[in-house]
């Protein structure tokens, strides 16, 4: 069973934190070759009152890509989905904190970063996020 404080400590030990706020952590994960991907983890509370770790990673500016292609490419992912935040397309997935052990977070962190990086590369050919 993991709490937000446990998750913050876990991430601090494993990754270099770029930015931290009360309920949010920003860090980079390496993906393929020389590419890296920004990962943002936020503590959020669902409508049912349960606490979740929301994991997201930016893909590209929405105005720069064909949204139909983006959504089509993103549909291959088993979990997670694409949302927009302030004009940026973001791949996002959430994990319930109370139901998870700390070791189980590396897989969703990696999944979100890898999917977002793959989408970014296919859609823009760049490595900006």
C-alpha positions in Angstrom: 0.0 0.0 0.0 1.5 3.3 -1.1 0.9 6.9 0.1 1.8 10.0 -1.9 4.7 10.7 0.5 6.0 7.1 -0.1 5.8 7.7 -3.8 7.6 11.0 -3.6 10.4 9.3 -1.6 10.5 6.4 -4.1 10.8 8.7 -7.1 13.5 10.9 -5.4 15.7 7.9 -4.9 15.4 6.6 -8.5 15.1 9.7 -10.6 16.5 13.2 -10.8 13.6 15.5 -9.9 13.5 18.6 -12.1 10.6 20.3 -10.3 8.4 19.6 -7.3 5.3 21.2 -5.9 3.1 20.0 -3.1 1.2 17.4 -5.2 3.4 17.2 -8.3 6.8 15.8 -9.4 8.6 16.4 -12.8 11.5 14.2 -13.9 13.0 12.9 -17.2 13.3 9.3 -18.2 15.6 8.1 -21.0 13.7 6.3 -23.8 15.5 5.1 -27.0 18.9 6.1 -28.1 19.7 9.7 -26.9 16.0 10.5 -26.5 14.5 11.5 -23.1 10.9 12.2 -22.1 9.5 14.4 -19.4 7.2 12.6 -16.9 4.9 14.5 -14.5 3.3 12.7 -11.6 0.4 14.3 -9.7 -1.6 13.3 -6.7 -5.3 13.5 -7.7 -8.4 12.6 -5.9 -11.2 10.8 -7.8 -14.9 11.5 -7.6 -15.1 8.6 -5.2 -12.6 10.1 -2.8 -9.8 7.7 -3.6 -6.3 9.0 -4.2 -4.5 8.3 -7.5 -1.1 9.0 -9.0 -1.8 10.6 -12.4 1.2 10.0 -14.7 1.5 12.2 -17.8 4.0 13.0 -20.5 3.8 15.7 -23.2 3.8 14.8 -26.9 3.5 17.9 -28.9 1.6 21.1 -29.5 -2.0 20.3 -30.6 -1.9 22.9 -33.4 1.1 21.3 -35.0 -0.3 17.8 -35.7 -3.2 16.0 -37.2 -5.4 15.1 -34.3 -7.0 12.2 -36.1 -3.6 10.7 -36.7 -2.6 11.3 -33.1 -5.7 9.6 -31.7 -5.3 6.7 -34.1 -1.7 6.1 -33.2 -2.5 6.4 -29.4 -5.3 3.8 -29.7 -2.6 1.1 -29.9 -1.8 1.6 -26.2 -3.3 -1.0 -23.8 -3.8 1.7 -21.1 -3.8 5.4 -20.9 -5.0 8.0 -23.4 -4.4 11.4 -25.0 -5.7 14.6 -23.5 -4.9 18.3 -24.1 -3.5 20.6 -21.4 -2.9 24.3 -22.3 -2.6 23.5 -26.0 -0.2 20.5 -25.5 -1.2 16.9 -26.3 -0.3 14.7 -23.4 -0.3 11.0 -22.9 -1.8 10.2 -19.5 -2.5 7.2 -17.3 -3.5 6.9 -13.6 -2.7 4.3 -10.9 -4.7 4.1 -7.6 -2.2 4.9 -4.8 -3.9 2.8 -2.1 -3.9 -0.4 -4.2 -0.3 -0.2 -5.4 3.1 -1.1 -3.9 5.9 1.2 -4.7 7.8 -1.2 -7.0 4.8 -1.3 -9.3 5.2 2.3 -10.4 8.2 1.9 -12.6 6.2 0.0 -15.2 3.5 2.8 -15.7 6.2 5.5 -15.6 8.0 3.7 -18.3 4.9 3.0 -20.3 3.7 6.6 -20.3 7.2 7.9 -21.2 7.7 5.4 -24.0 4.2 5.9 -25.6 4.5 9.7 -25.4 8.0 9.6 -26.9 7.0 7.2 -29.7 4.0 9.4 -30.6 6.2 12.6 -30.5 8.8 11.0 -32.8 6.2 9.7 -35.2 4.2 12.9 -35.4 6.9 15.5 -35.2 10.2 13.8 -35.7 11.6 15.8 -32.8 12.6 15.2 -29.2 11.4 18.3 -27.4 9.6 16.8 -24.4 
